[in-house]
């Protein structure tokens, strides 16, 4: 049966980080079915993932966060039933623990349907209901969806960025998080003033520091620049990377990378750049691999609920003790490891 999977539909809603987590599953599918065409249904905000990889042949953009989300889901069902360029899909694979995911997949009319086990309905409507294990690295959680379809096991995301020559003695700083997370009250990083202090201390230690950021980071970058001392080894690269692919190339050129819990972190993991990531209320064990090339920087706050975000609460608390991480500690770790 596996040899018949020529047209594969995958569904994964979320931010760009979620799509990067999903890449190992897609890579394993492409290895198992090298002649297949893989279509990924995802949110419009995450479409730039296709610029990072050749394993995705087509995209379906589904705005499930918009006002017309039910219409968007109906559009997805219609497109799935119509197939890809006139060819019916042989299999559909979807992430998501919502109990209605299995009904969505059933309505596509696709014969083979794989998703997470969310109860009796999923076991009745899916070809295979996969146990959902959230207590593991997210890439592994997503890869469980395809473990019975492919014999390949891709551990980490892989992206199509050519090998770059490293800029000697560089530390790239990307302080931002998504505007959506900030709007939802999910504070996941240190203040701009602490970021500026980190930059100043790295410069004092003789490092060449490059500052980068995305469209959501304008206010943060402005506050950082107000507090960074003049230094010939500092370069403001904000606004010079026009795409996620260009940012990936800059990350690949840097010897070390310091960032927040955000999408650029997962790009750096895919590139195996030596990375240091700020973690406060989120769980580093689920969001980064246990590897020597990536280090979680955390406060020693002894909070009994930590990590709390999503597990115990939907927004971060007011005290933010878990993000009271000193610039001295960060700079020392970056320079010593």
Order of alpha helices (4+ residues) and beta strands (2+ residues): beta-alpha-beta-beta-alpha-beta-alpha-beta-alpha-beta-alpha-beta-alpha-alpha-beta-alpha-beta-alpha-beta-alpha-beta-alpha-beta-alpha
